[in-house]
Amino acid sequence: MRYWLMKSEPYEFSIDDFSALPTQTIAWEGVRNYQSRNFMRNQMAIGDQFFLSLVL
């Protein structure tokens, strides 16, 4: 199991949005950085943990 640090803009998807859907899978779209996209696509796995940072 790996740990990841994720960032989201609050107007895109807030912590309230995450807490409202605790058992659902949510698509993470709009990743503009190719290296980040590749990590998410190729290395993240079900069961990995993440820390969410919201940028205000």
Secondary structure by P-SEA (a helix, b strand, c coil): cbbbbbbbccccccaaaaaacccbbbbbcccccaaaaaaaaccccccbbbbbbbcc
